[in-house]
Amino acid sequence: MTKKLTLTKHQVELLEKEVSDYIINSDIDDAFNNAVLKNGKYHISIKVDALEELIGSACFVFNHEEKNKNLVLELDALIDYFESVLEK
């Protein structure tokens, strides 16, 4: 089963910069490599288990970030969004 994500360029760049080092699931890489850019947003189809791992990786960074409060807020919003997509 797959889920659909819609992310801004900034959100994708944030994940690439801050979270990608903690991702080992190739399905996540495949999902982002196959993203479709439409109307300034990235449309991504991702497997449920890959989305769960993405959430876990983002949570890891969120839980270990102490200095950059803006990063914490952005990650918190992304995690909330990912979890809402997962629940649908």
C-alpha positions as CSV (number, residue, x, y, z in Angstrom):
1,M,0.0,0.0,0.0
2,T,1.2,3.5,-0.8
3,K,0.5,6.9,0.6
4,K,0.6,10.3,-1.2
5,L,2.7,13.2,0.2
6,T,2.7,16.7,-1.1
7,L,5.8,18.7,0.0
8,T,7.3,22.1,-0.8
9,K,10.8,22.5,-2.2
10,H,11.9,23.8,1.3
11,Q,10.5,20.7,3.0
12,V,12.2,18.3,0.6
13,E,15.5,20.2,1.0
14,L,15.1,20.1,4.8
15,L,14.6,16.4,4.8
16,E,17.6,15.9,2.4
17,K,19.8,18.1,4.6
18,E,18.8,17.1,8.1
19,V,17.3,13.6,7.9
20,S,18.7,11.8,4.9
21,D,21.8,10.6,6.8
22,Y,19.6,8.6,9.1
23,I,17.6,6.8,6.3
24,I,18.6,3.3,5.2
25,N,15.4,2.3,3.4
26,S,16.0,2.4,-0.3
27,D,12.2,2.7,-0.8
28,I,12.4,6.2,0.7
29,D,15.1,7.2,-1.8
30,D,13.1,5.7,-4.6
31,A,10.0,7.6,-3.6
32,F,11.8,11.0,-3.5
33,N,13.7,10.2,-6.7
34,N,10.4,9.6,-8.5
35,A,8.7,12.7,-7.1
36,V,6.7,14.7,-9.5
37,L,7.0,18.5,-9.4
38,K,3.7,20.1,-10.2
39,N,2.7,23.7,-9.4
40,G,5.7,24.2,-7.2
41,K,5.0,21.1,-5.0
42,Y,6.5,17.7,-4.9
43,H,4.0,14.9,-5.2
44,I,5.5,11.7,-3.7
45,S,4.1,8.2,-3.6
46,I,5.6,6.3,-0.7
47,K,5.1,2.8,0.7
48,V,3.6,2.7,4.2
49,D,6.6,1.0,5.8
50,A,8.9,3.6,4.1
51,L,6.8,6.4,5.4
52,E,6.9,4.9,8.9
53,E,10.7,4.8,8.7
54,L,10.8,8.4,7.4
55,I,8.8,9.4,10.4
56,G,11.1,7.5,12.7
57,S,14.2,9.2,11.1
58,A,12.6,12.6,11.4
59,C,11.7,11.9,15.0
60,F,15.3,10.9,15.8
61,V,16.6,14.2,14.5
62,F,13.8,16.1,16.3
63,N,14.6,14.4,19.6
64,H,18.4,15.1,19.3
65,E,18.3,18.7,18.1
66,E,19.0,21.1,20.9
67,K,20.3,24.3,19.3
68,N,18.1,25.1,16.3
69,K,14.6,25.8,17.5
70,N,13.4,26.6,13.9
71,L,14.5,23.2,12.8
72,V,12.6,21.6,15.7
73,L,9.4,23.5,14.8
74,E,9.7,22.6,11.1
75,L,10.4,18.9,11.8
76,D,7.5,18.8,14.3
77,A,5.2,20.1,11.6
78,L,6.5,17.6,9.0
79,I,6.1,14.7,11.5
80,D,2.6,15.8,12.3
81,Y,1.8,15.9,8.5
82,F,3.4,12.5,7.9
83,E,1.4,10.9,10.7
84,S,-1.8,12.4,9.5
85,V,-1.2,11.0,6.0
86,L,-0.4,7.6,7.6
87,E,-3.7,7.6,9.5
88,K,-5.8,8.1,6.3
